[in-house]
Amino acid sequence: MRPSNPAETGGRDGAGGSVPSRRQVLRTTGVAVAGGLAGCTLESETDGSGRDCEPPGDSAETPLEYATHPDDDVSMYRRGLRHLGYYPDETVPDSVRVSWSFPLNYVGHTAAKSTPVPTPDGETIVFAGDTGRVEGYTPRGENLWTTRTDATSLGFHGSPTIVDGVAYLGGYDGDLYAIDVSSGDLVWRTRRDELGGTLAIGSTPAYYDGALYVVVEYGSPSSGALWKIAPDTGEPLWHDDRIWGQPHPSATIDLEEGKLVTGSNDGVVYCWDFPCLEFDWEFQAGPEGGPQGKEKADGRFNHGAQIKGALPAYDGKVYVGSWDGYFYCLDLEDGEELWSFETGRVNMSSPGIDPEEGIVYAGSDDHHVYALDAETGEDLWSTDVRGRVLGGVTVTAETVLAGSYDTHLYALDRETGERRWRVENRGYVTSAPVPLDGRIYYAERGVVVGYYDDDREEELIEPGHAYCLVADDE
């Protein structure tokens, strides 16, 4: 595998030729791009300001200290800009029970469900559901507020990002929402037409230094864009619409390396220099030229190498799971493939990383959770969890947590992979587990039949719940 470093703003195809951006395709076909708010430069695909793009630098002294966000008032999916999914200060109990739960997810859509996110003080846990509800709960299960949005078709699958008392999240209605965490009141809403006519937002916003970075999806043609948004008003400030295939992963930002990366359904990893947002490189998973050859010029591509999960960044590298049956380790500097590990099945889960030990923990559709050496890709151990692993894998002081399609949440020994315990639920567990102060929060998919069966009407058997686990003796 070799990355391409496009000189053209539209990117490059697998054969090395230039390809047009989504906007150029729409112009060619006579379709207009929707305008945005006053002052939003919808025509700019790169920053073009000539600003210095020196990396912001990592304010922490060790990877352990940078397990969260450099700002104390920020909580994010996968616990920070690098999406490590790493909780070194949290200890998982030897045995657990369900303390409380409530119905949250009702839709059979197979995307991983939204992951709960605690406020920085841990006093409120924010849940988002697949019918457009957003809920605030205390750690002991008291409902503080419920907000119903217009994202009612497929709701929310990305997770909230909480900054200074406001939760930001994108919906499958294509709108971006800001909700006050203390009251549940809507602060602002940026509608799809202000973002170029988005089809959906399945990613989680990233926040840094007074700006949100949001990856969005379009239809006709199937494509996407990276947007920079003002968090106080929701005003779109800048965007780059070079992404092909509808992108689901959130933007990963490595401050030390000065890179922002995401992936998409076209099997491509896209990388920008950060914070200047000048496009740097792309990497194509799958066979040369993409799965059976991508036809990017008219927005069509063949499935086979989709990138769905978050892309954690560690030690100058980024780790990528693809539907082509491989986990990849890429050099953040230029996108070069350093190693790959074959599972032979779809890899959709968001890997977790222990930056102290240099180990990547990844889940796969082959029913296994893997511990891989982050430097070499060596398989250190693997454990069969009896079902597909779609949600994020979480790493704690002694334990790896992973949800499975067998309807259980698993706790595995971090050193050996041996099962410590598992908890049976109702539906497939596809959110990432979040440990905090002896409790574990997560969500599952509803029990739905007929979702992929043309001969059977889709039917909800039982809603998927959000859960809080506590120690058995609590």
Steps between C-alpha positions, in 0.01 A plus 500: 500500500624850419339832591436768244585863560264692278606827347152560364235619747267224385733219612618203294353173390661162554680515165664832582277722284327808630133474598248780550360607835135451589434864414654459155282195437190695601598786271553259212159342550333838545415456867553803721668486841290654775631823648596552861486772764639844425878491521527124437733433210333202335724528195831446685631144512829583669587770747702696248599762757869417502489465877781329679401139559737426785343222712339633820713258704402264778465693826536184708830337591393137455236305305335414832435866578359557152247217529220758505478848346753777566211716626339410834153612391475257206368140481518308172424164343789254544624734774676763295628634171718194433210256557711264710209358702745485792397529869813420705353630826187285485482153660233256384331304784556123528127440456221736402124542489264736317432798727254668263397511136247669276373446141691715250537337156214378280645480145657199327760711315831316533729796569652490849279674754591829665740469795406671830724794595537631859545868573852593614387498866328161457171631642297457179512223241369601156336228287379537140254257340417385149155665499634848567478514881783640710497422873684629805539259795674507834745216582231345723239490224292815557372649176585872499350588162387358167532696177319389186650615171390475138756224432224244529572265207836354605573740785853525635783250452787737561564597861478834680804723543461705817674838527443748783151370578376454143461166318560504124376214280402433142184319394395275214269784392820678389475771768753591769364561851626685809321411825545653846608216731351652816149543359476308172401821319599545136775763473518504120439278200688518171275361231606276215453772236763711676747210461457450126194275522626223727335160491612405853760556769605165643829620648580664833618864499859564606580816697823692533593862568163662438387293200301185421614266222214293357499233229171487305337282235332587167295309249479530118792458467604294801761721664594701806680802640697626796350816654637751750221645716483787752384337828334811642268556203513190278619712208687304230846653455679278245469165328674252270271274296761271344375189688336223295264243642289600798742542793411373848823533707552806716797727441809387695741783589860443607628830639860386533521386136276777369266269306123451466381170349174328418381211284207432271291237323731522198769327708720811508673662797514878448756718682531876542775704664369649824407769587539664156285225336705472185443156347803272537449139391259213447532123536287246316410176676412197294654391169693753290260763372240408758265202527445383141592854387335818628306718259535821699434740215124446509479424870464125469730250662498127567463381855764291666747716695277736699650670804238546771668512841702776664869518405711525820832684473805408708877552473488657155275227360131450429316166527224411255250215477361427152230284349769346279594268789806690629607728780755754378771701671586814301770761545328829587771696323433371149238222515747219431378154602726374780325170562167326458332218691253270328183378670334393176171664598355850515672724756253768609585550868690799640830367642622596849864572578711470814768766432712395798540140385470569127214256438201534266179318598269445204171319438391332177206337328688172537369497863840575654664777700873529421795642689759617246845646551462862389849511348504173308141371477596175674199308632549486880169330577149460365173411672179365348202709619245292304374784282598792279669795673372830356532745789817654637739292711580664835826461695520545880764440766469120489213425265387525138126559450320407177140451395397208279225397262434211737317761716771506771745756627837333562775584749833346395828490688727757338812284524363162390162557337334255740136576573442659840123523460225571251158660545200391295285773350206518259641601161839526332739710709644748249586814697840538664498426875590801718642433850480775761532489880426127527207513255482391134264670254408368154210447258367222279301468180129419514385145430367540145405228251453538125738795460686334213225257394292618204252222564435596861366822642740677734386458859635631830495218756653698785670840525874515552593637843766722646668340803691585812696215663636509854693258718295203616539597865402863456 
